[in-house]
Amino acid sequence: MRWKDWAGYYAVASYNPYHEREYFAFRHAAGLIDVTPLFKYEVHGKDAAAFLAFVMARDAQKLKIGQVCYGCWCDESGKLIDDGTVWRLGESSFRLTAAEPSLAWLSTYAPGYDVQIEDSTDRIAVVSLQGPTSLGILQKTCDADLCDLKFFRLRETAIDGFNAVVTRTGYTGDLGYEIWVDNEHAVPLWDALIANGREFGIQPAGLDALDMCRVEAGFIMNGVDYFSANHCLIDSRKSTPFETGLGWTVHVDRAPFVGRDALQVEKRSGPKRAFVGLQIEWDSFEALYAKHGLPPEVCTSAWRDAVPIYTRNGTQVGQATSGSWSPTLKKNLALATVDAAHGRIGEELLIEVTVEYVRHTVPATIVKKPFFDPPRKKKVEVLQSTPQQSV
């Protein structure tokens, strides 16, 4: 009976008393999570591709039919508003997903384009099936053969007589898929996947387990690791794609788009901040607790409270905004935004840790993201079955 508010919906935090069971399902078998609260928009019309290329920092016109890409969009000053995926369903038909309501923002730039925008958020249900046995479950459930479905591609199929779209996408950094259906088919879809997934070790999963996987994958989160420019009262709270590790999604050398001029300048001069992954030194962390005669204490779930980051001489250069103990890697991890001058891989910084109401610091080294990046994420690998007791 633990729930979280996600875009006005009650979303399950954990089905089990301890969410670790669901986490290990994601990493060793398959976890099934309802991600219907994602905002979804259908963009149709002769100018749909040109319109999305104008409002997004990534050139959607380059997408092939059946392809999905990850991207972001900014305000006129190049400050980040939101991030999500865009699909090309047809020559003039697209779907956009977002973390925040975006219809009003999209509609602002629609005049002058032959385009129709529909908010399909409440019409379309979506579940995310993630983990090494996820493909085996889908092969048993779907009419279409998905063995050759590539990373960030989509395929239409049928499940128990109703239509569905399967995308090879997800938020766990693992092999995984998302299945999109009309709302009326949501419960039959869930039931079919659970029934067919029993021999594969499937577990219903909630947001707590997903958040741990998200940190291991090094994925950024709106409202946690950055704030939408639409909600920031002061400029220092705003970020750019280059400052949040999303510079690879920005195509500046093309026709004008929202925020292009500012982003071109920043690309030439370099960002002022960097989004980095931190590995917190365990021995020092453990020693802090040992001084009080206590065992080391890590948060049982992913945390989202900003924690100061310092240089060795005590100067604050940023903040860690989310983190988690990784049961798979056996490491204490964090995601942080720091001054660009201190964002190099291998640099040792200090992260604040509070023990017995006293603030301390322990070393934290900048390491490459993602922390967890299994080959199966992009390479098809079917596991025929996984005993349930393994998760």
N, C-alpha and C positions, 0 to 999 in steps of 0.2 A: 504493500500500500504506500509506496513512496513514488511521488510524482513531481515533475517539474513543469513550469509554465514555458511552453515553446510556441511563440507566435499566437498566443491566445488559446492554445490547445493543452490539455493535460497529456503530458508525455511521460512514459514510464522511466523512472530513474534506475530501477533494478527490479527484476522479477524474483530474484533469489534474496535471501537474507544477506548474502555476501556476493557482491557483484563480480568477484574474482572468477567465479564459475563461468560467467558470461564472457569475461575477458579471455579466458583460456579457450573457450569455444571459438572465438574469433581467430585465435592464433593457432589452434591445433585441430579444429574441426570446422564448424560453421555456426555463426550467430545470425539471427534474424531480428531486425529492428525496424520499427515503423518510423519512417521519416516523412510522412505525409505533410507535416507542417511547413516543409520547404515552400517558399513562394514560387509560383510557376506562371509563365506568361507565354501565350502563343502569339507569334508574330508572323503575319501573312501579308502577301501583296507583292506586286511587281518590284517594289523598291525595298523589300524586307532586308535583303543582304546589305544594301547600301546604307540603310537606316541603322542597322546594328553595328556596322563598321564605323558609323559616325558617333554613336553613343558609347561604344566600348573602346578601350585602349588596345584591344587586339582586333586584327582585321578579320571580321567574320566572313568576308567575301571569299577568303581562301579555303573555307570549309568545303569538303566534298559531301555529297548526299550520303547520309549514314554515319557521318563523323560527328564526334562531340569534342569540344575543347573547353578548357578552363580559362577564365579571364576575369577582368575587373573593369570598373568604370569609375570615372573621376568627375569632379566639378571643373569649371572653367579654369581654375587655378592649378589643376593637376593634382588636387587632393583626393584621396581615396574615398569613395562613397560606399562601395560594396564589391563583393566578388561572388562568382558563381560559374555555372556552366552554360554553354549555348550549343544547341544541336541543330544540325541541318537535316530536316525531315524530307525536304523536296527542293526543287529549284527555287521556289519562292515561299517556303514554309519552314519556320524555325521555332524552337522552344528555348526559353531562357529560364534558368533557375536562380534564385537569389535568397540571401539570408534575411533581407528586410523587404517591406512593401515597396514596390518600385513602379507601380502603374502611373502614379502622378508624375514621377520624374521622366519616365519614358514618353508619356504623352506630351510633355513640355516640348520635346524635340520632333514630334511626329508631323506637325504642319509642314507642308511642302513635299512630303513623301507619300507615295501611293502605298499605304501600309495600314493594316488593321491590327490592333493589339487587344488580346483577350486575357483577363486575369482568370486563369484556370486552376488556381490554388485549391478551391473548394470542390472542384469537379474531378480532379485526378488524385488517386491514392498511389502511394509508392512505398515499397518496402525494400530494405537493403539487406542482401544476403552476402555475407562476407566470411572468408576463411578458406583454407586449403581444400575443403571438400565441397565448396559451393557449386562448382561446375558439375560435379557428379549429381548433386541434387537437382539442378536445373535440367540436366540431360534426362532425368527420370520424370520431370514435371512438364516440360515444354514440348510442343510438337516439332519445333525447329531444332536442327543440330547446331549447337553453340560452340563446338570444339574449336572452330576456326575464327570465332569472334575475337577481334583484336582489341587491345587496350584502347579505351576511349572511342569505341565504336558502338553502334546500336543495331538491333535487329528486331523486326516484328515477328510475333509468334502467336500461338494459341495455347491456352491452358484450360483444360476441362470445358472447352467449347466457347470461351470468351477470349477476346483479343487482348494482347499485352505487348508492351515494348520492353525489351531487355537492353540495358546499357551496361557496358563493362566499366563501371565507375564506382566510387565509394569514398569513405572518409576514414578508413582504417589503415591505409598504406599496405594492404594485403591483396591477394587474389579476391575479387569480389564483383558483385553485380547489383544493379538496382532494377526493380521490376515495376513498371508503371501501368496502371489499369484505371478504368472508370470506377468511381467510388462504389457503385453497386456490386462490383466484383472483388472488393477489398478482402472481405472475410473469407470467401471461397479460395482466394489466392493464398492467404495466410494458412488456412487449413491444409491446402494441398502441399505447400512447402514443408509444413511441420510433419505431415504424414509421410511424405516421401523422403524426408530428411532424417528420420529416426535411425536408420542403419548407418547414417553418415555422422552421427553425433551432434545433430542440430540442437541449438538452445535458443529460446527467445531471449533477446538481449535488450538492455536499456541504455540510457544516455551515459551512465557512470562508466560502464565498460567501454563504450565508444570513445569517451573523452580520453581515457588512458591510451587507447590505440592511436587516437589523433595526435597526442603529444609524441609518442614514439615515431610517428610518421613525419613529424615536423610541420604539420599543417597549421596554418594561421586561422584564427577565429575572430569574426567581426564582433565587436562589443567586449572582447577580452584582450586580444593581442593588438588590436587597433580599434579606433572608433570612427564610425562614419562621419565624414565632414559635415553632413547635414545636422548632426547632433552636438557638434563641438562649439562651445561658447568662446573658446580662445584658440588662437592659431597654433599654439604649441602642442595642442592635443591632436591636431590633424597630422596625417601621414600621407606619403606618396607611395605609389607602387614600388619604387626603387628602395624606399626605406623599409618596406615590409617584406622584402624578398620576392616580390612579384614583378620585378623588372623584366624577367624573361617573357612575360605575357604582354609587354608593351611594344607595339610596332609604331615607332615614331616617324619613320621615313616613308610617308605615304600622304594621301590626301588629308585635308584638315579633319580633325575629330575633336570632340569635347576634351579640352585640357592639353591638346597636342603641343602648343607653343611652350607652355610651362614645362612640360615633360621633356621636350627637346633640349631646353636650356639645362635642366637638371641632369640629363644623360651626359651632356658635355662636361659639366662642372663636377659631377659626382654627387651622390646623396649625402646628407648631413648625418644620417643615422643608418644603422644596419640591424637587420633582424637575424639573430644568431641562435645556435643551439649550444647549451651549456651542459657539461657533465660535472656534477658536484663531487668533490673528492670525498670518498667515503671515510677514510681513516680519520681525517680531521673532524668530520661530522660526528662520527662515533665518539671521538675523544671529548667533545663538548659535553655530551651526556654522561660519559664516564666520570667526569669531574664531580658530578652530583650523585654518583652512585646509581645512575639510571641506564637502562638499555637505550640504544638509539631509537627514535620515534619518527617514522615517516607517515605522511598522510595516507590513509587507506585508499583514497581515490585521487584523481587528478585535482590539482588546486588551481584557483584563478585569482588569487589575491596578489597584487603587484608588490614585489619585493625589491628593495634597492640593490644595485650592482655598483661596486667600487673598484678602483684601481688599487694596486698594492700600497700606494701612499695614502689611501683613504679618500680620494676624490670620487664623488659619485658621478658615474658616466652613463647611467641608464637604469632600467628596471626589468626584472624577470616578471612576465605577466601570466604565465601558466607553466605547470610542470607536473611530473608524476614519477613515482618509483616504477621502474620497468621490471615486471616479474620475468619477462623473457630475457632481457639483457642483463639483469641483476645490476642495474645502474640507477643512480638518482639523477633525473634529467630535468631540464628547464628550457623554456623558450624565452628569449629576452630581446629587448631593443636597447642598443647601446650607441654611443657616439661612434661615427664611422671610423675615426682614428684608432678605436679600440675593438674593431670588429674582425680582426684577422684570425683565421683558424690557427689554433695553437697558443693563442695569447691566454695567459692566466689572469683572471680577475677574482674578485671576492664577492660572495653573495651573503646577504644578511640572513642570520638564523637566530631565532629567539628560543632560549632554553631557560626554563624556570623564571620567566618574566624578564630576563636580561638579554639584551641584544648583543650578538656576536657576529663574526664573519668567518667563513670558511672558503678555501680556494674552489674556484669553478673554472674549468678550462673550456674555451670555445672549440667545438668539434663540428665536423661536417654533418649537415642534415641531408636526408633523414637519418635518424638514429637507427631505425629499423627499416630495411629495404630488401625483402626477400625476392629472389629471381622470379618466383611464381606470380608476383604481382602483374608482370607483363607477359610472362610465358605461360601458356596453357599447361596445366598439370592436374590431371584427374586422379583423385584418390577414391577408390571404389567404395570403401567403407571404413568407418572408424568406430571402434567399440565405445559405447556411451560412457563407460567408467573412466575412459582416458581424459574426459573433461569434467 
